[in-house]
Amino acid sequence: MKRKAPASTSGRKKTAVAPRQKRTRGRPKSGREAVGREAIVVAARQLLDKLPAHAVPNVLIARKAGVDPALVRYYFANREELLFAVIEHILATWEAAHPAPDAPPAEKLSAHIADMFDFSCRVRSMQRLMVEECAEAKSPAVRARVRELNSGAVRKYARFLHLEGPGDESSPDALFAHVAVIGLCEFFAAAQAMILPLAPKHLNATELAHRYELFIRNLVLDGLRSRVEAPGKLKAGA
């Protein structure tokens, strides 16, 4: 009994299957993998907007992002680095949507205070992450990045107050202005349960917030106006 000859394959093309490459250690470089990192940061931010950091373990972040928990460790050397990446994401998305106006110094400062107040009311997770999780991080790299981020904010106030000339480096005024504005904004945002019952009955929460924003803008500007509008006339500590 004769065996049938195998069907001819001369007209078919063989598809070469590329060998699967093993993932290497270190930071990813491809655009596709960068998207994976971004997904983890976005998922972490969404959870941290609603929950304190201690209630958001990496496994929950991975589940929210739809990735393996090992991938979180792959992109971030430690948890502090992940949390600071969330801070950077918060600031980057906010600044992209709220560009600084091209205006005289007093108007720039006024707009900055209004922006800080709006940010404090809308992004409640930011200060918690900065103060409670990253300011005293074990990671020297994260601590350095936190310091540089805050130093950048202080330098912005130094520009408002014209404190960039020789001899002004030792003035703490820019730092004080930065801390004062944060305090004015943050306490109002955090202490609503205490503040609202004290408000006049004819003001709802939205109107009260608007009136307070105008109040602190005038308070800060009137206190700093001579420094903002007439540089050099009033020396630090005078």
Residue frames as a rotation matrix with the C-alpha (Angstrom) as fourth column:
MET 1
0.577 0.817 0.000 0.00
0.817 -0.577 0.000 0.00
0.000 0.000 -1.000 0.00
LYS 2
-0.324 -0.729 0.603 1.48
0.720 -0.603 -0.343 3.27
0.613 0.323 0.721 -1.11
ARG 3
-0.103 0.206 -0.973 1.62
0.806 -0.557 -0.203 6.21
-0.584 -0.805 -0.109 1.26
LYS 4
0.750 0.416 0.514 0.30
0.635 -0.670 -0.385 9.51
0.184 0.615 -0.766 0.02
ALA 5
-0.365 -0.891 0.271 2.93
0.788 -0.451 -0.420 12.10
0.496 0.060 0.866 -0.58
PRO 6
-0.215 0.256 -0.942 2.69
0.759 -0.563 -0.327 15.08
-0.615 -0.785 -0.073 1.78
ALA 7
0.754 0.579 0.310 0.91
0.648 -0.578 -0.497 18.09
-0.108 0.575 -0.811 0.39
SER 8
-0.141 -0.838 0.528 3.23
0.848 -0.377 -0.373 20.57
0.511 0.395 0.763 -1.24
THR 9
0.532 0.240 -0.812 4.04
0.710 -0.650 0.273 23.62
-0.463 -0.721 -0.515 0.88
SER 10
-0.415 -0.811 0.412 6.02
0.904 -0.318 0.286 25.35
-0.101 0.491 0.865 -1.80
GLY 11
-0.181 0.410 0.894 3.38
0.492 -0.749 0.443 28.08
0.852 0.520 -0.066 -2.17
ARG 12
0.825 0.517 -0.230 3.16
0.433 -0.315 0.844 28.89
0.364 -0.796 -0.484 1.54
LYS 13
-0.036 -0.819 0.573 5.30
-0.170 -0.560 -0.811 31.34
0.985 -0.127 -0.119 3.41
LYS 14
0.093 -0.023 -0.995 6.46
0.879 0.472 0.071 30.54
0.468 -0.881 0.064 6.87
THR 15
0.667 0.188 0.721 5.86
-0.112 -0.932 0.346 33.26
0.737 -0.311 -0.601 9.41
ALA 16
-0.357 -0.872 -0.333 8.89
0.363 0.199 -0.910 33.85
0.860 -0.446 0.246 11.57
VAL 17
0.792 0.585 -0.175 8.06
0.345 -0.194 0.918 34.08
0.503 -0.788 -0.355 15.25
ALA 18
0.042 -0.799 0.600 10.33
-0.367 -0.571 -0.734 36.47
0.929 -0.189 -0.317 17.06
PRO 19
-0.310 -0.201 -0.929 11.69
0.691 0.624 -0.365 35.14
0.653 -0.755 -0.055 20.33
ARG 20
0.754 0.644 0.130 10.00
0.333 -0.545 0.769 36.65
0.566 -0.537 -0.626 23.37
GLN 21
-0.237 -0.892 0.386 12.34
0.056 -0.409 -0.911 39.05
0.970 -0.195 0.147 25.04
LYS 22
0.071 0.172 -0.983 12.73
0.956 0.270 0.116 38.87
0.285 -0.947 -0.146 28.79
ARG 23
0.837 0.267 0.478 12.03
0.123 -0.942 0.311 42.06
0.534 -0.201 -0.821 30.72
THR 24
-0.184 -0.969 -0.163 15.26
0.593 0.023 -0.805 43.56
0.784 -0.245 0.571 31.97
ARG 25
0.242 0.194 -0.951 15.73
0.943 -0.277 0.183 45.26
-0.228 -0.941 -0.250 35.28
GLY 26
-0.799 -0.532 -0.280 15.92
0.489 -0.846 0.213 49.02
-0.350 0.033 0.936 35.51
ARG 27
-0.209 0.738 -0.641 13.76
-0.198 -0.674 -0.712 51.87
-0.958 -0.022 0.287 34.28
PRO 28
0.190 0.367 0.911 11.75
0.776 0.512 -0.368 51.20
-0.602 0.776 -0.188 31.11
LYS 29
-0.685 -0.530 -0.500 12.59
0.094 -0.744 0.661 53.11
-0.722 0.406 0.560 27.96
SER 30
-0.818 0.361 0.448 9.89
0.528 0.160 0.834 52.26
0.229 0.919 -0.321 25.43
GLY 31
-0.737 0.604 0.303 6.80
-0.565 -0.797 0.214 54.40
0.371 -0.014 0.929 24.94
ARG 32
0.080 0.802 -0.592 4.57
-0.146 0.597 0.789 51.41
0.986 0.023 0.165 25.56
GLU 33
-0.136 -0.198 -0.971 6.11
0.840 0.497 -0.220 50.73
0.526 -0.845 0.099 28.96
ALA 34
-0.976 -0.183 0.113 5.94
0.112 -0.881 -0.459 54.43
0.184 -0.436 0.881 29.84
VAL 35
-0.246 0.963 0.109 2.18
-0.552 -0.232 0.801 54.15
0.796 0.137 0.589 29.39
GLY 36
0.208 0.276 -0.938 2.21
0.479 0.808 0.344 51.32
0.853 -0.521 0.036 31.95
ARG 37
-0.686 -0.517 -0.512 3.97
0.707 -0.309 -0.636 53.56
0.171 -0.798 0.577 34.46
GLU 38
-0.860 0.406 0.310 1.51
-0.368 -0.913 0.175 56.36
0.354 0.036 0.935 33.80
ALA 39
0.035 0.923 -0.382 -1.42
-0.176 0.382 0.907 53.99
0.984 0.036 0.176 34.35
ILE 40
-0.075 -0.147 -0.986 -0.05
0.852 0.504 -0.140 53.06
0.518 -0.851 0.087 37.77
VAL 41
-0.936 -0.312 -0.164 0.43
0.352 -0.808 -0.473 56.70
0.015 -0.500 0.866 38.77
VAL 42
-0.589 0.785 0.193 -3.08
-0.526 -0.554 0.646 57.65
0.613 0.279 0.739 37.60
ALA 43
0.177 0.653 -0.736 -4.62
0.223 0.702 0.677 54.68
0.959 -0.284 -0.022 39.43
ALA 44
-0.407 -0.409 -0.816 -2.73
0.880 0.062 -0.470 55.59
0.243 -0.910 0.335 42.61
ARG 45
-0.986 0.043 0.158 -3.89
-0.067 -0.987 -0.148 59.18
0.150 -0.157 0.976 42.37
GLN 46
-0.236 0.971 -0.048 -7.53
-0.387 -0.049 0.921 58.17
0.891 0.236 0.387 41.93
LEU 47
0.235 0.286 -0.929 -7.36
0.622 0.690 0.370 56.02
0.747 -0.665 -0.016 45.06
LEU 48
-0.555 -0.574 -0.602 -5.42
0.829 -0.322 -0.457 58.57
0.068 -0.753 0.655 47.10
ASP 49
-0.735 0.402 0.546 -7.97
-0.192 -0.896 0.401 61.26
0.650 0.190 0.736 46.25
LYS 50
0.287 0.958 0.015 -10.47
-0.417 0.110 0.902 59.28
0.862 -0.265 0.431 48.34
LEU 51
0.889 0.021 -0.458 -8.40
0.321 0.684 0.655 57.30
0.327 -0.729 0.601 50.84
PRO 52
0.665 -0.731 0.155 -5.41
-0.660 -0.477 0.581 58.00
-0.350 -0.489 -0.799 53.14
ALA 53
0.076 -0.732 -0.677 -2.12
-0.904 0.237 -0.357 56.55
0.422 0.638 -0.644 51.95
HIS 54
-0.715 -0.407 0.568 -2.02
-0.649 0.690 -0.322 53.80
-0.261 -0.599 -0.757 54.58
ALA 55
0.068 0.834 0.547 -5.30
-0.235 0.547 -0.804 52.45
-0.970 -0.074 0.233 53.17
VAL 56
0.847 0.167 -0.504 -3.90
-0.512 0.006 -0.859 52.23
-0.140 0.986 0.091 49.62
PRO 57
0.183 -0.814 0.551 -1.42
-0.101 0.542 0.834 49.35
-0.978 -0.208 0.017 49.41
ASN 58
-0.566 -0.523 -0.637 0.45
-0.663 -0.172 0.729 48.66
-0.491 0.835 -0.250 46.20
VAL 59
-0.875 0.262 0.407 -1.66
0.386 0.886 0.259 45.59
-0.292 0.383 -0.876 45.47
LEU 60
0.147 0.968 -0.202 -4.80
0.610 -0.250 -0.752 47.77
-0.779 -0.013 -0.627 45.42
ILE 61
0.092 -0.218 -0.972 -3.09
-0.539 -0.831 0.135 50.25
-0.837 0.511 -0.194 43.11
ALA 62
-0.880 -0.472 -0.063 -2.08
-0.329 0.507 0.797 47.43
-0.344 0.722 -0.601 40.77
ARG 63
-0.506 0.772 0.385 -5.63
0.723 0.623 -0.298 46.07
-0.470 0.128 -0.873 40.74
LYS 64
0.372 0.639 -0.673 -7.00
0.187 -0.762 -0.620 49.53
-0.909 0.105 -0.403 39.94
ALA 65
-0.076 -0.515 -0.854 -4.46
-0.768 -0.516 0.380 49.94
-0.636 0.685 -0.355 37.12
GLY 66
0.881 0.470 -0.047 -5.11
-0.407 0.705 -0.581 46.42
-0.240 0.531 0.813 35.80
VAL 67
0.254 -0.873 -0.417 -1.48
-0.615 0.187 -0.766 45.30
0.747 0.451 -0.489 36.11
ASP 68
0.452 -0.235 -0.860 0.49
0.558 0.827 0.068 42.73
0.696 -0.510 0.505 38.05
PRO 69
0.993 -0.062 -0.105 1.67
0.054 -0.551 0.833 44.02
-0.110 -0.832 -0.543 41.47
ALA 70
0.270 -0.957 0.110 5.21
0.769 0.283 0.573 43.11
-0.579 -0.070 0.812 40.45
LEU 71
0.097 -0.199 0.975 5.03
0.858 -0.479 -0.184 45.83
0.504 0.855 0.125 37.81
VAL 72
0.935 0.220 0.279 4.62
0.043 -0.850 0.525 48.48
0.353 -0.479 -0.804 40.51
ARG 73
0.666 -0.746 -0.021 7.91
0.125 0.084 0.989 47.35
-0.735 -0.661 0.149 42.04
TYR 74
0.146 -0.603 0.784 9.46
0.962 0.272 0.030 47.30
-0.232 0.750 0.620 38.58
TYR 75
0.323 0.065 0.944 8.70
0.589 -0.794 -0.147 50.96
0.741 0.604 -0.295 37.88
PHE 76
0.568 -0.018 0.823 9.23
-0.487 -0.814 0.318 52.34
0.664 -0.581 -0.471 41.39
ALA 77
-0.373 -0.854 -0.363 12.20
-0.128 0.435 -0.891 51.51
0.919 -0.286 -0.272 43.58
ASN 78
-0.875 0.154 -0.459 10.13
0.483 0.244 -0.841 52.09
-0.017 -0.958 -0.288 46.73
ARG 79
0.047 0.998 -0.042 6.71
0.999 -0.046 0.018 53.28
0.016 -0.043 -0.999 47.83
GLU 80
0.115 -0.058 -0.992 7.93
0.387 -0.917 0.098 56.80
-0.915 -0.395 -0.083 48.56
GLU 81
-0.871 -0.463 -0.166 9.01
0.002 -0.342 0.940 57.16
-0.492 0.818 0.299 44.94
LEU 82
-0.568 0.750 0.338 5.53
0.760 0.320 0.566 56.10
0.316 0.578 -0.752 43.79
LEU 83
0.298 0.727 -0.619 3.82
0.897 -0.435 -0.079 58.58
-0.327 -0.532 -0.781 46.13
PHE 84
-0.217 -0.428 -0.877 6.06
0.094 -0.904 0.418 61.41
-0.972 0.008 0.236 44.98
ALA 85
-0.952 -0.050 0.303 5.30
0.298 0.077 0.951 60.49
-0.071 0.996 -0.058 41.37
VAL 86
-0.023 0.999 0.031 1.63
0.988 0.018 0.155 61.03
0.154 0.035 -0.987 42.26
ILE 87
0.251 0.037 -0.967 2.50
0.486 -0.869 0.093 64.47
-0.837 -0.494 -0.236 43.66
GLU 88
-0.727 -0.600 -0.334 4.33
-0.011 -0.476 0.879 65.36
-0.687 0.643 0.339 40.44
HIS 89
-0.714 0.542 0.442 1.36
0.663 0.322 0.676 64.14
0.224 0.776 -0.590 38.39
ILE 90
0.265 0.831 -0.488 -1.06
0.923 -0.366 -0.122 66.26
-0.280 -0.418 -0.864 40.45
LEU 91
0.048 -0.326 -0.944 1.05
0.156 -0.931 0.329 69.38
-0.987 -0.163 0.006 39.98
ALA 92
-0.889 -0.452 0.077 1.75
0.124 -0.075 0.989 68.80
-0.442 0.889 0.122 36.29
THR 93
-0.446 0.795 0.411 -1.92
0.854 0.241 0.461 68.30
0.268 0.556 -0.787 35.37
TRP 94
0.410 0.607 -0.680 -3.01
0.785 -0.615 -0.075 71.28
-0.464 -0.503 -0.729 37.47
GLU 95
-0.202 -0.582 -0.788 -0.37
0.061 -0.810 0.583 73.65
-0.978 0.070 0.199 36.08
ALA 96
-0.898 -0.103 0.428 -1.19
0.412 0.146 0.899 72.61
-0.155 0.984 -0.088 32.52
ALA 97
-0.088 0.965 0.246 -4.82
0.921 -0.015 0.390 73.60
0.380 0.261 -0.887 33.11
HIS 98
0.847 0.354 -0.395 -3.99
0.504 -0.771 0.389 76.79
-0.167 -0.529 -0.832 35.07
PRO 99
0.016 -0.899 0.439 -1.22
0.888 -0.189 -0.420 78.72
0.460 0.396 0.795 33.29
ALA 100
-0.190 -0.178 -0.965 0.15
0.738 -0.674 -0.021 81.81
-0.647 -0.717 0.260 35.03
PRO 101
0.802 0.555 0.220 -1.15
0.563 -0.582 -0.586 85.08
-0.197 0.595 -0.780 33.55
ASP 102
-0.333 -0.835 0.438 1.10
0.894 -0.428 -0.135 87.51
0.300 0.346 0.889 31.72
ALA 103
0.680 0.657 0.325 0.43
0.427 -0.715 0.553 90.47
0.597 -0.237 -0.767 34.00
PRO 104
0.085 -0.623 0.778 2.09
-0.551 -0.680 -0.484 92.97
0.830 -0.387 -0.401 36.37
PRO 105
-0.766 -0.556 -0.323 3.55
-0.084 0.584 -0.807 91.52
0.637 -0.592 -0.494 39.60
ALA 106
-0.738 0.527 0.422 0.59
-0.584 -0.185 -0.790 92.45
-0.338 -0.830 0.444 41.84
GLU 107
0.283 0.878 -0.386 -1.88
-0.959 0.247 -0.142 90.82
-0.029 0.410 0.912 39.46
LYS 108
-0.085 -0.404 -0.911 0.35
-0.404 0.850 -0.339 87.74
0.911 0.339 -0.235 39.17
LEU 109
-0.955 -0.283 0.083 0.46
-0.169 0.296 -0.940 87.41
0.242 -0.912 -0.331 42.95
SER 110
-0.343 0.913 0.221 -3.30
-0.835 -0.188 -0.518 87.88
-0.431 -0.362 0.827 43.21
ALA 111
0.388 0.462 -0.798 -3.88
-0.820 0.568 -0.070 85.18
0.420 0.682 0.599 40.56
HIS 112
-0.472 -0.657 -0.588 -1.40
-0.254 0.740 -0.623 82.90
0.844 -0.145 -0.516 42.31
ILE 113
-0.885 0.189 0.425 -3.22
-0.423 0.053 -0.905 83.20
-0.193 -0.981 0.033 45.65
ALA 114
0.117 0.983 -0.139 -6.56
-0.945 0.068 -0.320 82.50
-0.305 0.169 0.937 43.98
ASP 115
0.226 -0.119 -0.967 -5.04
-0.619 0.749 -0.236 79.48
0.753 0.651 0.096 42.28
MET 116
-0.812 -0.572 -0.110 -3.55
-0.239 0.500 -0.832 78.21
0.532 -0.650 -0.544 45.55
PHE 117
-0.560 0.685 0.466 -6.93
-0.684 -0.064 -0.727 78.53
-0.468 -0.726 0.504 47.27
ASP 118
0.411 0.723 -0.555 -8.74
-0.911 0.358 -0.207 76.69
0.049 0.590 0.806 44.48
PHE 119
-0.130 -0.575 -0.808 -6.07
-0.435 0.765 -0.474 73.99
0.891 0.290 -0.349 44.51
SER 120
-0.910 -0.259 0.325 -6.30
-0.388 0.252 -0.886 73.55
0.147 -0.932 -0.330 48.28
CYS 121
-0.200 0.930 0.307 -10.07
-0.799 0.026 -0.601 73.11
-0.567 -0.365 0.738 48.13
ARG 122
0.592 0.511 -0.623 -10.12
-0.803 0.446 -0.396 70.75
0.076 0.734 0.675 45.16
VAL 123
0.283 -0.596 -0.752 -7.00
-0.149 0.747 -0.648 68.61
0.947 0.296 0.123 45.67
ARG 124
0.739 0.119 0.663 -7.14
-0.648 -0.145 0.748 67.54
0.185 -0.982 -0.030 49.29
SER 125
0.931 -0.364 -0.037 -4.68
0.365 0.913 0.183 64.67
-0.033 -0.184 0.982 48.84
MET 126
0.523 -0.779 0.346 -1.73
0.162 -0.308 -0.937 66.90
0.837 0.546 -0.035 47.90
GLN 127
0.139 -0.492 0.859 -0.73
-0.801 -0.566 -0.195 68.28
0.583 -0.661 -0.473 51.30
ARG 128
0.787 0.167 0.594 -1.32
-0.518 0.702 0.489 64.92
-0.336 -0.693 0.639 53.00
LEU 129
0.871 -0.479 0.110 1.08
0.465 0.733 -0.497 63.23
0.158 0.484 0.861 50.60
MET 130
0.334 -0.786 0.520 3.64
-0.011 -0.555 -0.832 66.01
0.943 0.272 -0.194 50.80
VAL 131
0.081 -0.282 0.956 3.70
-0.878 -0.474 -0.065 66.46
0.472 -0.834 -0.286 54.57
GLU 132
0.526 0.271 0.806 2.77
-0.753 0.590 0.293 63.02
-0.396 -0.761 0.514 55.90
GLU 133
0.908 -0.053 0.415 4.39
0.177 0.948 -0.266 60.73
-0.379 0.315 0.870 53.35
CYS 134
0.643 -0.628 0.438 7.25
0.645 0.135 -0.752 62.41
0.414 0.766 0.492 51.47
ALA 135
0.715 -0.382 0.585 8.68
-0.414 -0.906 -0.085 65.34
0.563 -0.182 -0.806 53.48
GLU 136
0.157 -0.660 0.734 10.41
-0.926 0.160 0.342 62.94
-0.343 -0.734 -0.586 55.87
ALA 137
0.886 0.197 -0.419 10.91
-0.391 0.805 -0.447 60.10
0.249 0.560 0.790 53.42
LYS 138
0.618 -0.688 0.380 13.59
0.068 0.529 0.846 57.50
-0.783 -0.497 0.374 54.11
SER 139
0.423 -0.424 0.801 14.75
0.901 0.288 -0.323 57.79
-0.094 0.859 0.504 50.51
PRO 140
-0.262 -0.597 -0.758 17.40
0.434 -0.775 0.461 60.55
-0.862 -0.208 0.462 50.16
ALA 141
-0.895 -0.073 0.439 16.42
0.443 -0.240 0.864 60.95
0.042 0.968 0.247 46.50
VAL 142
0.031 0.985 0.171 12.77
0.826 -0.121 0.551 61.59
0.563 0.124 -0.817 47.35
ARG 143
0.384 0.051 -0.922 13.69
0.763 -0.579 0.286 64.00
-0.520 -0.814 -0.261 50.17
ALA 144
-0.653 -0.704 -0.281 15.88
0.377 -0.623 0.685 65.94
-0.657 0.341 0.672 47.74
ARG 145
-0.713 0.450 0.538 13.07
0.542 -0.133 0.830 66.13
0.445 0.883 -0.149 45.16
VAL 146
0.371 0.847 -0.381 10.62
0.905 -0.237 0.354 67.33
0.210 -0.476 -0.854 47.82
ARG 147
0.047 -0.446 -0.894 13.08
0.596 -0.706 0.384 70.02
-0.802 -0.551 0.232 48.91
GLU 148
-0.898 -0.419 0.136 13.62
0.339 -0.460 0.821 71.19
-0.282 0.783 0.555 45.34
LEU 149
-0.286 0.883 0.373 9.87
0.773 -0.017 0.634 71.31
0.566 0.469 -0.678 44.70
ASN 150
0.578 0.508 -0.639 9.29
0.806 -0.476 0.352 73.48
-0.125 -0.719 -0.684 47.78
SER 151
-0.298 -0.767 -0.568 12.35
0.512 -0.631 0.584 75.61
-0.806 -0.117 0.580 47.03
GLY 152
-0.771 0.069 0.634 10.87
0.601 -0.253 0.758 76.35
0.212 0.965 0.154 43.62
ALA 153
0.315 0.948 0.047 7.70
0.817 -0.296 0.494 77.65
0.482 -0.117 -0.868 45.28
VAL 154
0.433 -0.234 -0.871 9.73
0.639 -0.602 0.479 79.89
-0.636 -0.763 -0.112 47.60
ARG 155
-0.684 -0.726 0.065 11.72
0.530 -0.435 0.728 81.22
-0.500 0.533 0.683 44.63
LYS 156
-0.270 0.679 0.683 8.43
0.797 -0.240 0.554 82.18
0.540 0.694 -0.476 42.98
TYR 157
0.749 0.530 -0.398 7.56
0.663 -0.580 0.474 84.36
0.020 -0.619 -0.785 45.97
ALA 158
-0.055 -0.853 -0.519 11.08
0.589 -0.447 0.673 85.82
-0.806 -0.269 0.527 45.88
ARG 159
-0.742 -0.153 0.652 10.36
0.658 -0.352 0.666 86.97
0.128 0.923 0.362 42.33
PHE 160
0.318 0.923 0.218 7.04
0.771 -0.385 0.508 88.46
0.552 0.007 -0.834 43.44
LEU 161
0.858 0.036 -0.512 8.82
0.440 -0.563 0.700 90.35
-0.263 -0.826 -0.499 46.23
HIS 162
0.762 -0.611 0.213 11.84
-0.174 -0.511 -0.842 91.31
0.623 0.605 -0.496 44.12
LEU 163
0.709 -0.504 0.494 14.20
-0.538 0.065 0.840 89.41
-0.455 -0.861 -0.225 46.41
GLU 164
0.875 -0.363 0.321 16.54
0.474 0.777 -0.413 88.13
-0.100 0.514 0.852 43.73
GLY 165
0.681 -0.636 0.363 19.22
-0.250 -0.667 -0.702 90.79
0.689 0.387 -0.613 44.00
PRO 166
-0.283 -0.884 -0.372 22.51
0.265 0.300 -0.916 90.71
0.922 -0.358 0.150 45.93
GLY 167
-0.907 -0.193 0.374 22.11
-0.285 -0.371 -0.884 90.62
0.309 -0.908 0.281 49.68
ASP 168
-0.078 0.973 0.216 18.54
-0.979 -0.116 0.166 89.31
0.186 -0.198 0.962 49.60
GLU 169
-0.242 -0.050 -0.969 19.45
-0.266 0.964 0.017 85.62
0.933 0.262 -0.247 49.85
SER 170
-0.904 -0.204 -0.374 19.23
0.276 0.390 -0.879 85.67
0.325 -0.898 -0.296 53.64
SER 171
-0.631 0.734 0.250 15.76
-0.775 -0.610 -0.166 87.26
0.031 -0.298 0.954 53.75
PRO 172
-0.906 0.335 0.258 13.12
0.253 0.919 -0.303 84.81
-0.339 -0.209 -0.917 55.00
ASP 173
-0.472 0.788 -0.396 10.27
-0.572 -0.616 -0.542 86.91
-0.670 -0.029 0.742 53.60
ALA 174
-0.338 0.328 -0.882 9.65
-0.849 0.299 0.436 84.72
0.407 0.896 0.178 50.56
LEU 175
-0.814 0.016 -0.580 9.48
0.190 0.952 -0.241 81.63
0.548 -0.307 -0.778 52.77
PHE 176
-0.825 0.522 -0.218 7.11
0.127 -0.205 -0.970 83.38
-0.551 -0.828 0.103 55.18
ALA 177
-0.359 0.709 -0.606 4.84
-0.873 -0.486 -0.051 84.46
-0.331 0.511 0.794 52.32
HIS 178
-0.494 0.106 -0.863 4.78
-0.502 0.776 0.383 80.91
0.710 0.622 -0.330 50.95
VAL 179
-0.875 0.123 -0.469 3.96
0.416 0.687 -0.596 79.40
0.249 -0.716 -0.652 54.36
ALA 180
-0.745 0.609 -0.272 1.34
-0.195 -0.589 -0.784 82.06
-0.637 -0.532 0.558 55.14
VAL 181
-0.318 0.646 -0.693 -0.56
-0.946 -0.168 0.278 81.55
0.063 0.744 0.665 51.89
ILE 182
-0.586 0.085 -0.806 -0.53
-0.092 0.981 0.171 77.76
0.805 0.174 -0.568 52.31
GLY 183
-0.913 0.212 -0.349 -1.81
0.394 0.235 -0.888 78.15
-0.106 -0.949 -0.298 55.87
LEU 184
-0.608 0.706 -0.362 -4.57
-0.561 -0.705 -0.434 80.59
-0.562 -0.060 0.825 54.88
CYS 185
-0.225 0.507 -0.832 -5.74
-0.888 0.245 0.390 78.26
0.402 0.826 0.395 52.12
GLU 186
-0.625 -0.131 -0.770 -5.27
-0.061 0.991 -0.119 74.89
0.778 -0.027 -0.627 53.77
PHE 187
-0.962 0.265 -0.068 -6.98
0.099 0.106 -0.989 75.65
-0.255 -0.958 -0.128 57.07
PHE 188
-0.336 0.886 -0.319 -10.13
-0.835 -0.437 -0.334 76.90
-0.436 0.154 0.887 55.36
ALA 189
-0.117 0.262 -0.958 -10.23
-0.774 0.580 0.253 73.81
0.622 0.771 0.135 53.15
ALA 190
-0.657 -0.271 -0.703 -9.56
0.085 0.900 -0.427 71.38
0.749 -0.340 -0.568 56.01
ALA 191
-0.938 0.207 -0.278 -11.75
0.274 -0.047 -0.961 72.96
-0.212 -0.977 -0.013 58.70
GLN 192
-0.673 0.728 0.128 -15.09
-0.215 -0.357 0.909 73.23
0.708 0.584 0.397 56.90
ALA 193
-0.042 0.689 -0.723 -16.91
0.670 0.557 0.491 71.39
0.741 -0.464 -0.485 59.70
MET 194
-0.290 -0.137 -0.947 -15.85
0.892 -0.397 -0.215 74.12
-0.346 -0.908 0.237 62.11
ILE 195
-0.947 -0.226 -0.230 -16.16
0.140 -0.931 0.336 77.12
-0.290 0.286 0.913 59.79
LEU 196
-0.694 0.694 0.192 -19.52
0.228 -0.042 0.973 76.56
0.683 0.719 -0.129 58.07
PRO 197
0.097 0.799 -0.593 -21.64
0.940 0.123 0.319 76.64
0.328 -0.588 -0.739 61.29
LEU 198
-0.237 -0.268 -0.934 -20.08
0.681 -0.731 0.037 80.04
-0.693 -0.628 0.355 62.08
ALA 199
-0.908 -0.169 0.384 -20.93
0.413 -0.521 0.747 81.56
0.074 0.837 0.543 58.69
PRO 200
-0.645 0.725 -0.241 -23.79
-0.583 -0.671 -0.458 84.04
-0.494 -0.155 0.856 58.26
LYS 201
-0.168 0.668 0.725 -27.02
0.157 0.744 -0.649 82.22
-0.973 0.004 -0.230 57.39
HIS 202
0.726 0.536 -0.431 -27.41
-0.284 -0.337 -0.897 83.98
-0.626 0.774 -0.093 54.05
LEU 203
0.033 -0.787 -0.616 -24.08
-0.999 -0.043 0.002 82.60
-0.028 0.615 -0.788 52.75
ASN 204
0.980 0.192 0.059 -23.92
-0.188 0.979 -0.078 79.07
-0.073 0.065 0.995 51.39
ALA 205
0.503 -0.838 0.211 -20.65
0.379 0.433 0.818 77.12
-0.777 -0.332 0.535 51.22
THR 206
0.175 -0.422 0.890 -19.85
0.982 0.004 -0.191 78.24
0.077 0.907 0.414 47.66
GLU 207
0.657 0.136 0.741 -20.44
0.216 -0.976 -0.013 81.93
0.722 0.169 -0.671 48.35
LEU 208
0.941 -0.336 0.044 -18.52
-0.121 -0.214 0.969 81.71
-0.317 -0.917 -0.242 51.62
ALA 209
0.289 -0.869 0.401 -15.52
0.746 0.467 0.475 80.22
-0.600 0.162 0.783 49.82
HIS 210
0.235 -0.156 0.959 -15.65
0.824 -0.492 -0.282 82.94
0.516 0.857 0.013 47.17
ARG 211
0.867 0.134 0.480 -15.80
-0.092 -0.903 0.419 85.68
0.490 -0.407 -0.770 49.80
TYR 212
0.778 -0.626 0.048 -12.92
0.094 0.192 0.977 84.12
-0.621 -0.756 0.208 51.72
GLU 213
0.207 -0.713 0.670 -10.79
0.966 0.259 -0.022 83.90
-0.158 0.652 0.742 48.59
LEU 214
0.427 0.010 0.904 -11.30
0.407 -0.895 -0.182 87.63
0.807 0.446 -0.386 47.97
PHE 215
0.982 -0.017 0.188 -10.52
-0.175 -0.461 0.870 88.33
0.072 -0.887 -0.455 51.62
ILE 216
0.549 -0.829 0.108 -7.17
0.411 0.380 0.828 86.53
-0.728 -0.410 0.550 51.66
ARG 217
0.171 -0.477 0.862 -6.16
0.949 -0.155 -0.275 87.99
0.265 0.865 0.426 48.28
ASN 218
0.606 0.102 0.789 -6.74
0.046 -0.995 0.093 91.50
0.794 -0.020 -0.608 49.65
LEU 219
0.971 -0.230 0.061 -5.13
-0.066 -0.014 0.998 90.59
-0.229 -0.973 -0.029 52.97
VAL 220
0.333 -0.897 0.292 -1.92
0.756 0.438 0.486 89.34
-0.564 0.059 0.824 51.38
LEU 221
0.119 -0.285 0.951 -1.75
0.865 -0.441 -0.240 91.97
0.488 0.851 0.194 48.66
ASP 222
0.794 0.195 0.576 -2.35
-0.036 -0.931 0.364 94.88
0.607 -0.310 -0.732 51.03
GLY 223
0.866 -0.499 0.035 0.32
0.024 0.111 0.994 93.52
-0.500 -0.860 0.108 53.34
LEU 224
0.044 -0.901 0.431 2.85
0.652 0.353 0.672 93.03
-0.757 0.251 0.603 50.53
ARG 225
0.800 0.406 0.442 1.79
0.586 -0.365 -0.724 95.67
-0.132 0.838 -0.530 48.01
SER 226
0.799 -0.539 -0.267 4.69
-0.503 -0.842 0.195 98.05
-0.330 -0.022 -0.944 48.75
ARG 227
-0.129 -0.874 0.469 7.10
-0.289 0.485 0.825 95.18
-0.948 -0.029 -0.316 48.16
VAL 228
0.043 0.234 0.971 5.38
0.732 0.654 -0.189 93.95
-0.680 0.719 -0.143 45.03
GLU 229
0.770 0.430 0.471 4.77
0.638 -0.521 -0.566 97.31
0.002 0.737 -0.676 43.34
ALA 230
0.817 -0.511 0.266 7.79
-0.460 -0.857 -0.233 99.32
0.347 0.068 -0.935 44.55
PRO 231
0.730 -0.577 -0.365 10.86
0.612 0.790 -0.026 97.06
0.304 -0.205 0.931 44.70
GLY 232
-0.208 -0.972 0.113 13.74
0.715 -0.230 -0.661 98.34
0.668 -0.057 0.742 46.78
LYS 233
-0.065 0.227 0.972 11.80
-0.334 -0.923 0.193 100.89
0.940 -0.312 0.136 48.81
LEU 234
0.608 0.317 0.728 11.08
-0.789 0.137 0.599 98.57
0.091 -0.939 0.333 51.72
LYS 235
-0.364 -0.862 -0.354 13.95
-0.732 0.499 -0.463 96.42
0.576 0.091 -0.813 52.88
ALA 236
0.185 0.381 -0.906 13.47
0.194 0.889 0.414 92.97
0.963 -0.252 0.091 54.40
GLY 237
-0.166 -0.197 -0.966 12.90
0.937 0.274 -0.217 93.20
0.308 -0.941 0.139 58.13
ALA 238
-0.882 -0.169 0.439 12.09
0.104 -0.980 -0.169 96.93
0.459 -0.104 0.882 58.03
